[in-house]
Amino acid sequence: KPHLTKVDSFGVDLSMEGSLILCSQVDQSGMIGSVGNILGEENVNVSFMSVGKITPQKQAVMTIGVDEKPSKEAVNRIGEIPAVEEFVFLKL
């Protein structure tokens, strides 16, 4: 199975299968909870989550595996989180 090991200069390690949300963001407290709450409100189960960063409190990439496709509204809400700079939902 192919693995993604790098997004820009951020190290990650995830299997390229299923459904993924990738977020480029400012590294700050509460990001995992903010995204998790949005997905939880939509009954979207998270299968895994990881964060790749180089320097604390700077930039980071969050990768989230989900069991169900989130609604467009949920994906848009993730994009509206102030610290999220770019994001994408991928169905592989």
C-alpha positions as CSV (number, residue, x, y, z in Angstrom):
1,K,0.0,0.0,0.0
2,P,1.4,3.4,-0.8
3,H,2.2,5.7,2.1
4,L,2.4,9.5,2.2
5,T,5.5,10.5,4.1
6,K,5.8,14.2,3.4
7,V,3.4,17.2,2.8
8,D,5.5,20.2,1.8
9,S,8.4,20.1,4.4
10,F,6.3,18.3,7.1
11,G,6.9,14.7,7.9
12,V,3.8,12.5,8.0
13,D,3.1,8.8,7.8
14,L,-0.2,7.6,6.5
15,S,-1.6,4.9,4.3
16,M,-3.0,6.3,1.1
17,E,-6.4,4.6,1.4
18,G,-9.9,5.5,2.5
19,S,-11.0,9.0,3.2
20,L,-8.6,11.7,4.5
21,I,-8.8,15.4,5.5
22,L,-5.5,17.3,5.2
23,C,-5.2,20.7,7.0
24,S,-2.3,23.1,6.7
25,Q,-2.6,25.2,9.8
26,V,-1.0,27.4,12.4
27,D,0.2,25.1,15.2
28,Q,-1.8,26.1,18.3
29,S,-3.7,24.5,21.2
30,G,-7.2,23.2,20.5
31,M,-6.9,22.4,16.8
32,I,-7.5,18.7,17.2
33,G,-10.5,19.4,19.4
34,S,-12.0,22.0,17.1
35,V,-11.8,19.7,14.1
36,G,-12.9,16.6,16.1
37,N,-16.0,18.5,17.4
38,I,-17.1,19.4,13.9
39,L,-16.7,15.8,12.8
40,G,-18.4,14.5,15.9
41,E,-21.4,16.7,15.5
42,E,-21.8,15.2,12.0
43,N,-21.4,11.6,13.3
44,V,-18.3,11.2,11.2
45,N,-16.0,8.7,12.9
46,V,-12.3,9.5,13.0
47,S,-10.1,6.4,12.3
48,F,-6.8,8.1,13.0
49,M,-5.2,11.6,13.3
50,S,-1.7,12.8,13.3
51,V,0.1,16.2,13.2
52,G,3.4,16.9,11.5
53,K,5.3,20.0,12.5
54,I,8.8,21.4,12.3
55,T,8.8,24.1,15.0
56,P,6.2,24.3,17.9
57,Q,3.7,27.2,17.7
58,K,4.5,27.8,14.0
59,Q,3.1,25.8,11.0
60,A,1.7,22.2,11.1
61,V,-0.1,19.7,8.9
62,M,-2.9,17.7,10.4
63,T,-4.0,14.5,8.7
64,I,-7.3,12.9,9.7
65,G,-8.6,9.6,8.5
66,V,-12.4,9.3,8.5
67,D,-14.8,6.4,8.1
68,E,-17.6,8.4,6.4
69,K,-17.5,11.3,4.0
70,P,-18.2,14.5,5.9
71,S,-20.9,16.8,4.6
72,K,-19.9,19.9,2.5
73,E,-21.1,22.0,5.4
74,A,-18.7,20.1,7.9
75,V,-15.8,20.5,5.5
76,N,-16.5,24.2,5.1
77,R,-16.7,24.6,8.8
78,I,-13.3,23.1,9.2
79,G,-12.0,25.6,6.6
80,E,-13.5,28.5,8.6
81,I,-11.4,27.7,11.7
82,P,-9.1,30.8,11.9
83,A,-5.9,28.8,12.2
84,V,-6.6,26.6,9.2
85,E,-4.8,28.0,6.2
86,E,-5.6,25.3,3.6
87,F,-7.5,22.0,3.6
88,V,-8.7,19.3,1.4
89,F,-10.9,16.2,1.6
90,L,-9.6,13.2,-0.3
91,K,-11.5,10.0,-1.1
92,L,-8.9,7.4,-2.1
